[in-house]
């Protein structure tokens, strides 16, 4: 029996009464289905990890000193899931700042040292053996079962902390990503108390394509349980409708990455950039770099290679030997700082093209013309070979794609309007 089958049959384990674990672990089940799960620790190390997590914890809720009963909107950010992405943290805080009053912001943060709770540890000492007994039917090694036990321990510790919050004070709870375990559990707790919930969009969301790749499996739409999806644009709205999401759950509020962002300087420094794809469509990256190299030879420009935030720059060191390549753009710089270094960009499947459209930054999009082209239905001018790239580059006027790609101009006002609608009794 796989973990997916186990959770389907045991969707409410002891310690999680009233919580549908089938929903909490939707993303984990998808990763298992697509063979994307990795179990790095050996059996001994994973057993030690279980013992440590039973007795100690490293993540703790940062709660406002005194919850005001008049506060209506709660924002929750989970560092346990997003601990490596500073850009996500910025998006979340900018969205939360669109409402000035009557809000609480709660973070689940990593602590400086290990913490201990006698009562929670005592409960876990009783619960973990029952989970082990339940998990006996799962196929695979002890190491694999330990992996799932660790997830349950982490989730249980979060649940015990979040229950200290008086959720019924709020009329809306907004999470960053409702497929992360903790956010999903919080959304379920809120919905059990008839509290409305919303989840942000932080990347591209597509309707399902049966390609065996997570990015094209529509996990956000198929597994998202929030009452409202706060979407970037008309393109995402169309994808949600294709996936069968009721339009009443959809709110187009604008590209939240562009809140409080100034338009880049338009300078002529004869430098452009090539923005690489992430791991799921990295097969495009070689052609993107080759296109940049050839275009640089034609127009005499230099260029930067901008890698995906989750990529390893060492994988692309061999490409910077080209004399016109200025190297890998410094990953510690923000995307908007990058835009101030280049005149235009070459891009493939990156959601950066949404931001570039909004900010008026010129770009040329590569289309693979196969099902892994994420923007095949976005009606964005594109090239699939070098001749087409040159034609796009030489065009005097570009097609207006703002309505479909960006949709909303005053983004901050739209988010503010949505959140403020929950402040009236």
N, C-alpha and C positions, 0 to 999 in steps of 0.2 A: 504494500500500500504506500502511495506517495504521501507527502505532507498535505498536498492539495486535497486528496481524497479523505485524509484523516480529519482535516479541519471542516470539510463538508459534512462529515458525520458527527463531529464533536465541536460544534461552533460556539459552545459556551462552557469552557472548562471551569472547574472549581477555582474560585478567586476572581472570575470574570463574569459573574451572574449579571444578566441584562445587557451584556456586550456581545455582539455578533463578531466572533473572531474570523469568520469567513470574509467579512468586509475589511477588518483591520489588516489582515495579511494578504489582501488581494494582490498587491504589487509583488510580494514575495512569491506568491503562487504563480504569477506570470513569469517571474524570473526562473522558477523551477521548470515551468512548462517549456520555456525557450532555452533550457540548459545554460542559464547565465549565472547560477549560484556557484560560488567557490567556497570551499571549506579549508581555510589556510592552516589552522592550528591542528596539530596532531591530537590524538585521543587524550594523552596525559595533560597537555597544555589546556585543552578545552575543559577538562574536569577541574583543573586548578582555577580556570576562569569562572566556572560555575560557583565554586566555593567562595571566591573573592566577591562575586556579585551578590551572593546570598547575604554576606556579612557587611559589605561596604557598597557605597555608590559614589559616582563621580558627577552626576547631573542633578541639578537642584532648581526648583522653580524660584524665579525672582518675582515676587508678588508686591504690588503697591503696599506701602506701609499700612494704610487703612483703606479698605474698600468702601467707597461711597455708595450708599444705597440709591443715590440719584443717577449714578453712572449707568448708561444704557448699552454701550458698545464695548466689547472686549476684543482685543487683538492678541493672538498667540503666535509666538515664533519658537521653533524647535531647533536649537543648536545641535542636538544629538543627531539629527538628520542632515542638517545643512552646515556642519562645522567647518567645511573647507571653502565655502563660497561667500566671500565678503560682499560680492555684488548682490546676492540674494538678500542679505541683511539690509543693504541700502534700499533695495526695492521695498521691502517690508516696512521699514521705518518711514520712507517717503509716503507710502500709501496711508499709514497710520496718522501721519501728520496732516493729512487733508481734512481731518476733523479736529477742531481745536479744543473742544470741551466735552465733558460727559463721556470720557473714554478711559479704559484701563489697558495697559500693555503689559503682557506677561511673557517672560522669556524662560525657556528651559535651558539653563546654562551649565557649562562644565565648571566644576569647582577646582580650586587650587590644590586641594588635597582630598583624600578619601573621607567620606562622612559615614556615620553609623547611626542606625535607628534600631533600638532594641526590639520594639514592638513589630516593626516590619520584618526584621530578621527572624523573629520567632515565628511569624506567620509563614514566611518562606520556607523555613525548616520543616513545616508541616505540609506545605503545598507542593514543593518540588518533587518529593517522592511520589505523590499522586500523579503528577504530570509525567514522570518517568514511566510509571505503570501504564498510563494511557498511551504513551508513545511507543510501547513495545511492538505494536503492529506495523510501524513504519518500516519500509524496506531501507536498507543501507547500514552503514557502520555506526558504531557508538559515537564516533566523531560527528556524524551528520545529525544524530538525535541530540547530541549536546548543543549543536548549533541552534536548534529550535528551542531547547530549554533556556538557553541564554537570552533569546529574543523574548520569551515569556517572562523571565525574571525582570528584564529591563522594562517591559510593558507594565508589569505589576507595580514596580516601584513608581513609575510615572502616574499610574492610576491612583495610588495611595496619596500622592502629593496633590494631584489636581482635584481630588474630592474635598480638599480643605477649602476650596474656593466656592463661594455662594453663587453658583451659576444662575440661579433664578433671579438675580439682580438685573440680568441683562436681557435686552430684546434682540440683540444680534451678536453672534460670536464669529469672528473672521480668522481663519487660519491661513498659513502660507501655502500649504499643499496637503489636501485632505487624503492623499494616498500614503503619506508617511504614517507609521504605526500610531504615534502619539497624537498627531492631529486627527486621525480617523477616530481614535477612541474618544477624544474630546468632543468631536462632532456628534458621535452617538450619544454621549452623556447629555449634551445639550438638547438633542432632538427628543430624547426620552422625557425631557421636561418641557417640551413644546417651545423650545427657543429656536429662532431662525439662525441659520448658519450660512457662511459664504466662504469660498476658497478663491485664492488669487490665481491668475495665470502667470507662470514664470518662464515659460518656454513655448515652443510650438506645440499645438494640440491638433491632431489629425484624426479623421475618421479611419476606421480599421481597414488595413490592407493585409492580406494573408501572405506575409513575406517571411515570417519567422524571425522578425527583428522587433525589439521592444518599442522603438520609436514609432513603428507603424502598426502597433497592436491596439492603439487607442485606449491605453490604460486609464488616462485621466477621465474620459467619458464613460467607459465601461465600469470603472471602479469608483468613480467620484460619487460621494453620497450627500454632499452639501446641498442645501436648498437653492443656493445661487452660485453660478459660475461667473466670476467677474472677468470678462473677456477683453482682449486687446482690440479686436477689429472685426469687420464684416467677414473677412476670410475665415476666422476661427468660428464665428457664429454659423457660417454655412457648413463647416465641417461638423459642428455639433448637431445641427439639424439632420445631416446625412446619417449620423450615427444614431439618430432616433431620440435625442434629448428634447424634452418638451421646451418650447420657446419661453414658457413662463419662468424657467430656471435660468435663463440666459440674460445677462446684462452687459452690453458693450459700453465700457467705461474708458477705454483708451489704453495705450501702451504704457504700463506703469513704470517701465524702465526710463521713460522720458520725463517723469515728474522732476521738476527743479533742475533740468539740464539746459544749459545754454547752447545755442547753435554754434557749431565749430567755425573757426576762422577760415575764410576762403582765401588761401594764399597760393602762390605759384612757385613752389620749391622744387618742381620736377621730381617729386617722390610720390609713389602710390603704394598701396598695400594689397596683399592677397590674404583673405580671411579663410582659414581652413575649416573643414567640417569636423564634427566630433567623431567618436569611435564607431558609431553605427553606420556612417556613410563615409568613412575615411578613404574608401577606394577612389573617391573623387579628388583627393588631395594632390596626388601626383600630377594629374592633368591641370589642376588649378595652378600649381607651381610652374609647370611647363608653359602654360599660357602667359603667366606673369613674366617669365624669362624672355619669351619671344616678343611680347609687347614692349618690354624694356629695350630690346635690341632695335625695334622699329622706331620708337619715339624718343630714345635716348634718355629715358628716365631711370632712376634707381627705385628700388622697392624693398619693403619690409614684408616678412612672413609673420602673420599673426595667427598663433595656434589657439585651439579651443582651450578654455580654462581647465578642463580635466585631462588634457593631453600632456605627454612628456616631451619637452623640447628636444631631448637628445635624439629622438626619432627623426628629426629633421635637420640635424647638423650637417649632413652630407650635401644638403641643398644650398647652404649658404656659401659654398665655395665659388659660386657665380660672382664675377667681379661687380655686377650691378646690384647684387643683393646686399642690403645693409644689415642683414642678420635677422634673427628672431626678435620680434618686437617685445620689449620688456614686459613679461607677464604681470609684474607688480603694478603697472600703469593701468588705469581704467580704460574701458572701451572709448569713452568720450575724450580722454586724453589722446588716445590713438588717432581719433579723427582729426585732431589738431596738427598731427604730424604729416598727414598725407592729403593729396589733392583729390584722389578718388580711390575706389577699391574694386577688386575682383572678388566675387563671393559665390558660393554654391548653395548649400542647404542651411546655412547659418541664419538664425532668427535676427542676426544683426541687421539684415536688410530692412526689417520693419523700422528699427531705430534710425537707420540711415535715410530712409524715405521721409520720416517725420522731421529729421533735422536738416533735410535738404542737402545731404551728402551724396554725390554722384557715385553710382556703382554699376558694374556690369555683372550680370548673373549667369553662371554656368548651369545648364540643364543637361542631365545625363540622358534625358528622353526615355527613361525606364521608370518602373514603379517606385524606385527609391528616390525619385525627385520629389521632395517634400512639397514644393510649390507649383506642382504641375497644373493645379486648378486656380492659381492666384492671378493669372493674366498679367504676369510681369515679363517684359521683354527680356530675352535671354539668348545665349549663344551655346552651341554644342560643338563647334570646331573653331579653328583659328580665324578662318575667313569671316565667319559671323561675328566674332569678337571685334575684328577690325572694322567691320561695317557699323556695329554699335558705337564703337569709339569715335568714328568719324561723323556720326549723325549730329546735326546741329541742334535739333530739338528732341527731347525725350517725352515719352508717353506719360500722361498724368495718371498715376496709380494710387494717389493718396486715399481716395474714398474706400477702396477695397483693402488696402494694406494698413492704413492708419485709422481712418474713419473719424476719429475724434480729434479736434484741435485743442480745446481747453480741457486737458486731461484732469488736472487737479480739481477743477470745478465739478466734473462729472462724478468723480469718486466722492467728493464732499457732499454732493447732492444725494447720492445713494445712502451714505452713512447717516446723514442728518435726517433722512426719512424715517429712521428708527428711533429718533429722539422724542417724537411726539407721543403722548399717551393715547 
